[in-house]
Structures are given as structure tokens and as C-alpha cells.
Amino acid sequence: MTTKDYARYPHQYPDASGHFGSYGGSYIPPELQVEMDKITKAYQTISQTHRFIEELRSIRKHFQGRPTPVFHADRLSEMCGGAQIYLKREDLNHTGAHKLNHCMGEGLLAKFMGKKKLIAETGAGQHGVALATAAAYFGLECEIHMGEVDIVKEAPNVTRMKLLGATVVPVSFGLRTLKEAVDSAFQAYLKDPVNSIYCIGSVVGPHPFPMMVRDFQTIVGIESKEQYFDMTGGLPDVVCACVGGGSNAIGIFSGFINDPVKLVGVEPGGRSLNLGDHAATAAFGKPGIIHGFKCYLLQDQEGEPAPVYSIASGLDYPGVGPEHSLLKDEGRITYEVADDADTLDAFYLLSRVEGIIPALESAHAVAYAMKLAKEMEIGSILVNLSGRGDKDMEFVTEEYGFSMDEAKKKL
Ligand SMILES: *Cc1c(COP(=O)(O)O)cnc(C)c1O
């Protein structure tokens, strides 16, 4: 199944200019390039030191509560009637999702670099909350840029960020959502790059972020492989994870990339497969440039990033990480879609039969695993359960009710 030797993974790429094959790189203004080069250099030296490695290890254990367990979802597996489904419980990571894995790494790097402030944008607020948590832990200032529209929609996360001591900067130009928040945060960063550092929330953006965020997420794959082996004495047949920018997916895949294990990225199929109704970038995009890097991109007629939609706000991004783009071309990762209906079905079912309310993002991966389990009949599937669903409960029950039967009437 492995088409190429990944024995030196994850060190075999990106190359010195931040390319994963023809993807990635850095398409940014010169003044920003200077800062990115400094971050790259600092990361490459600092992250290899004993002090950095030891401190991060201690944080993982004592603050984040790692390792998170791998859980055999045997009631869910029985209901699907085929392969066995296992869940890597990133919902039990502190703050309830995998994002803290890279935010703590970025925060620790900032501390070692002598920075005083972490700056980022946030859409739904998940990255903002994780980064604000890291900032509080390290005693750093935190400035989160957020569109005014999102501030209203995601009020609980705004409250969390403020309680954690972050400054939430409302962005009032353009559509007042994520894209403008990115612009606003970059502007703020460029005003004071000496004292601040920009922290990206997934394996996207200019070099070194796709590499750095990936490296900080490899903990998920390292733990999973060992835990799964302890439980079963072998390897899973399939590992799957939802893909927005692709950080939780690359994290768990990294542990199995050189093993005879099928890796599947699950993208949001949304309402339909018409452009604008989904965010299945790797499945349906074409190479293009967004936010300073090259990747598979959903594009409109003019080649601009297309409007995207997903029931899970963490997945509605028109691009995808450069490493995913390369591994798709190499045939090492396969990309499939789960639509809104199947995702809701998985959300309700996992809650009811296993006592785990998943994030809507993660429910995409569970939905795919349920379908595949039925087809496979035997074997096993390990799913990265990237986060918990508390943030989605109100939305789901108000829009769709408390069961799939109720939801079917509204879909
Ligand atoms: C943000 C988020 C995602 C999507 O981000 P990736 O970088 O693709 O992992 C997935 N799941 C949860 C719970 C999230 O908060």
C-alpha cells in the first residue's frame, strides 16, 4: 500500500524553502518573510534542545493530561456490524480538542524566543481559546482578532478568551469574518514583530507553520500507535481523521505513515457537492495559492478561493495543508467526504451508544468510519476523535432536534 519509503518521515520534508513537493513555500511580502525566516531559524535550533523537549514533555503530561486514551467503541462497532472502531480521544485533551497540542508548542517557542505577546486570528473561536490558554500558562499577552459577525455567533468562546486574559480585537471591515480577521492579525503582528509572534491554528500558512504545527501534532500519532499495539498486538487496517486545514489528521497519520495502514482524510461534503455547498478541498480542489502558501484549493471561475460551507465551522476552509496536498498526489492519503446528514447521524449515535458527544468536525470522521466498517466486515479502523461536542450541542439541538429521526425532517 505504501507507494514510497517514508522511513525518514517527518524529516524528509519540507525542504529548506518550506516546500512539500511543489506545495507549501511562502508567498508573502518581504517584510513578513524576514520575520518568518527568524521564526524558522529559532524553531530549528530551539526545538532540538534538551530543555525545550523536556519542558514540552512535562506540559503534555501535567497540564494537558496526555496521553489521551485510545478507546475501543465496541457498542458502536457492533451496531455497524463489521470492522472494529477505535477512537483516539483528543476530546479529553485539556480544552477539549487537539488544537492545544500545537498552541502549547508555539507558546513554548515564544517563551524561549523572549516574545511577550501571542497574536492570532480566530473564526469560530477554537484556535483563539487554545492560544489564550497557552498564553495564560506561559504568562504571555494574547491578542485575538475576530470578525464582528463571528464575535456575535461565538459568544461563549469570546467569554472564554476574555476569562483567560486575552484581548479580543473586533474586526469591522469587509465581511467581518475569518478572512478579514487574518488580514487584521497580520497587520497587528507586523507593527511589533520584535515583541510578538503570530501563531497559526493549523498546518497551513507560510513556512515554517505547516512544518511546525505538524511536528507539534505528531504526539497524537506516536501515542496512538503504541496504545493501539498495547491493546491489540498489531496495527489498525485504516486510520481516519477529519480534515479542515489538516492538523489533527496529519498528527495521527504521522504515526503510521511508513506502515501498511490505509490513511483516509475525511472532508466535509456539506449540503451537496456543488461548489459553495461543501469544503472538500483535497477531493475537488486544484493547486492554487491562499494565505501565503500553495495547496489544493477550491477556486471560482477566476481562480480566487471559492466560498465554502460545512456544518462544522472548523472545517470550512477552501485550502488544505501543503503536506496533505503532496501526500494526496503520492497516493499515500486518500480523501473521502462525509455529508451533513451522515455527520449528524454519527453525532447522535456516538452520544447515545458510547456516551461521547463528539465535535461536529470529528463526527465527520466517525461517520466515514461507520460506513467503512459496514463495508469492511472484518478488520479495524482507528478514528482521531479531534474534539468534544459541547460547543455544538446548542446549535445541533436547536436546528435539528435530539435525534436523527427529528433531524431527517429538517435536512
Ligand atoms: C479546528 C478543529 C478541526 C479542524 O482543524 P484541523 O487542522 O483540520 O485538524 C477539527 N476538529 C476540531 C475539534 C477542531 O476544533
The ligand as a Gaussian input file, in Angstrom:
#p B3LYP/6-31G(d) Opt

LIG

0 1
 C      -10.264000      23.205000      14.384000
 C      -10.767000      21.819000      14.512000
 C      -10.650000      20.865000      13.462000
 C      -10.083000      21.217000      12.121000
 O       -8.752000      21.558000      12.101000
 P       -7.610000      20.625000      11.511000
 O       -6.447000      21.498000      11.426000
 O       -8.082000      20.125000      10.165000
 O       -7.441000      19.486000      12.445000
 C      -11.078000      19.580000      13.683000
 N      -11.637000      19.216000      14.856000
 C      -11.794000      20.076000      15.875000
 C      -12.411000      19.608000      17.128000
 C      -11.371000      21.413000      15.741000
 O      -11.527000      22.277000      16.762000

